[in-house]
Amino acid sequence: MGLITQILTSPLAPVRGTWWVLDQVVLTAERQYYDPAPVMQELRELEQDLLDGRIDEAEFDRREDELLDRLEWLEARQRELDARSGQG
């Protein structure tokens, strides 16, 4: 039955291949969009701003909380993408 199914569905192979490629492109784009690296860089810059006296402790705490919340959200989204692509 496997050979017959394969013969009958072979005209659909280009469509399935195209769909797979598109799915991979979307996954890659989502990974780049949800990459936590830029947020981590902002955290480093924020800390440097505090150390250099460009911002006060209250401003640091407020912005740090925002960035940590965003980082947590991004990491959760990355885990979802990994699970969807079979990597997690």
C-alpha positions in Angstrom: 0.0 0.0 0.0 2.9 2.4 0.6 4.1 2.2 -3.0 0.7 2.8 -4.4 0.1 5.8 -2.0 3.5 7.2 -3.0 2.8 6.9 -6.7 -0.7 8.5 -6.4 0.5 11.4 -4.2 3.8 12.1 -6.2 2.2 14.9 -8.2 1.8 16.7 -4.9 5.5 16.5 -4.0 6.4 20.0 -5.4 3.6 21.5 -3.4 4.7 19.8 -0.2 8.3 20.8 -0.8 7.3 24.4 -1.4 5.2 24.4 1.7 8.1 23.0 3.8 10.5 25.6 2.4 8.1 28.4 3.3 7.6 27.0 6.8 11.4 27.0 7.3 11.7 30.6 6.1 8.9 31.7 8.5 10.6 29.8 11.4 13.9 31.5 10.6 12.3 34.9 10.4 10.5 34.4 13.7 13.7 33.2 15.4 15.4 36.4 14.3 12.5 38.6 15.3 12.2 37.0 18.8 16.0 36.9 19.3 16.8 37.9 23.0 20.3 39.1 22.1 19.3 42.7 21.4 17.5 42.9 24.7 20.5 41.5 26.6 22.6 44.2 24.9 20.2 46.9 26.0 20.5 45.5 29.6 24.3 45.8 29.4 24.1 49.4 28.0 21.5 50.3 30.7 23.9 49.0 33.4 26.7 51.0 31.9 24.5 54.1 31.8 23.9 53.7 35.6 27.6 53.2 36.3 28.5 56.2 34.3 25.9 58.3 36.1 23.8 59.1 33.0 20.7 57.7 34.7 19.6 57.4 38.3 18.7 54.3 40.3 14.9 54.8 39.8 15.2 55.1 36.1 17.5 52.0 36.0 15.1 49.9 38.0 12.1 51.0 35.8 13.8 50.3 32.5 15.5 47.1 33.8 12.1 45.7 34.8 10.7 46.4 31.3 13.7 44.8 29.6 13.6 41.7 31.9 9.8 41.3 31.2 10.5 41.5 27.5 13.4 39.1 27.8 11.2 36.6 29.6 8.5 36.9 26.9 11.1 36.5 24.1 12.6 33.4 25.7 9.2 31.8 26.1 8.5 32.5 22.4 11.8 31.0 21.5 10.9 27.8 23.4 7.5 27.7 21.5 9.4 28.0 18.2 11.8 25.3 19.1 9.0 23.0 20.1 7.2 23.7 16.8 10.3 23.0 14.7 11.1 19.8 16.7 14.2 21.1 18.3 13.1 21.3 21.9 
